[in-house]
Amino acid sequence: MQALAPSPVHVRTAGALYLVIILCGLTAEIALRGPLLAGSPQEIAAAIGANLPQFRLSLLADVVMLLADIALALLFFAMLRDRAEGLARAAMVFRLGQAVLIGASLIALASAPALLADLPRMAVHMTEMHALGYDIGLILFGVTSLLMARLLSLGATPRIIALGIAAAGLVYLTGSLLRLAAPLLSEAFQPAYLVCILAESALCLWLLITGKV
């Protein structure tokens, strides 16, 4: 028996959650926190200390992103389980695993301001711990993306978008593994993350505009 198509309301809710994730993630990482984490450890510590409201706002944006990601994991499972329950469950588990790692990494990041006065180098180390935890989380998300690409290919999502999500998964896996195993190559690989932004933005817009998945 053919699976029923997910409700357009649910699909558009998923698109809205995806939009929140993209906007909050890019805002936190690039617009708010990124400018503070450039330079030597001394410069980073000074930048954080001089811009604490901006730094704390990035934490709030990450929390909103995290909550949206958890909700999206549950919603995608509910919508796609009739299509291939095993794949949908695996995608949910890997996505929730990523959320756990990102949440744990935020604890390290949130501790940085309290360390600035007495242990500025340790404060900077906490930002590095957060980045490492985030990258390990993206390994799980890379697997999620590959699973989602297969699930999307079984429905109404255009093949080009499903292939883009698969490519994004490979980028996430490669980039994070490079950071762990060959950090000197990691910087040169950064432009590849544009694939992720384009593919996930395309999926987000497809869900919002069409109400189909």
Secondary structure, 3 states (H helix, E strand, C coil): CCCCCCCHHHHHHHHHHHHHHHHHHHHHHHHHCHHHHCCCHHHHHHHHHHCHHHHHHHHHHHHHHHHHHHHHHHHHHHHHCCCCHHHHHHHHHHHHHHHHHHHHHHHHHHCHHHHCCCCHHHHHHHHHHHHHHHHHHHHHHHHHHHHHHHHHHCCCCCHHHHHHHHHHHHHHHHHHHHHHHCHHHHHHHHHHHHHHHHHHHHHHHHHHHHCCC
